[in-house]
């Protein structure tokens, strides 16, 4: 009984670990954790609906342009989450 309980608790910790890490200064796009966002990062092959969670302390832009230039499709402030169409993200 104790082994079963320990196994369940260990599995729960393993499943919770990515979520806990994602809350600590990371950008999360469609469940993918991006740590230390630098430059223009491709997050989709083509513009698509992205679920973006900005858990960083920086403003983040969502773009359809491969160079993250021009007007951003959306700008997310620190702590903001939103669904927006795009393919690339960059810290502003």
Rosetta blueprint (number, residue, H / E / L):
1 X L
2 X H
3 X H
4 X H
5 X H
6 X H
7 X H
8 X H
9 X H
10 X H
11 X H
12 X H
13 X H
14 X H
15 X H
16 X H
17 X H
18 X H
19 X H
20 X H
21 X H
22 X H
23 X L
24 X L
25 X L
26 X E
27 X E
28 X E
29 X E
30 X L
31 X L
32 X E
33 X E
34 X E
35 X E
36 X L
37 X L
38 X L
39 X L
40 X E
41 X E
42 X E
43 X L
44 X L
45 X L
46 X L
47 X L
48 X E
49 X E
50 X E
51 X E
52 X E
53 X E
54 X E
55 X L
56 X L
57 X L
58 X L
59 X L
60 X E
61 X E
62 X E
63 X E
64 X L
65 X L
66 X L
67 X L
68 X L
69 X L
70 X L
71 X L
72 X L
73 X L
74 X E
75 X E
76 X E
77 X L
78 X L
79 X L
80 X L
81 X E
82 X E
83 X E
84 X E
85 X E
86 X E
87 X L
88 X E
89 X E
90 X E
91 X E
92 X L
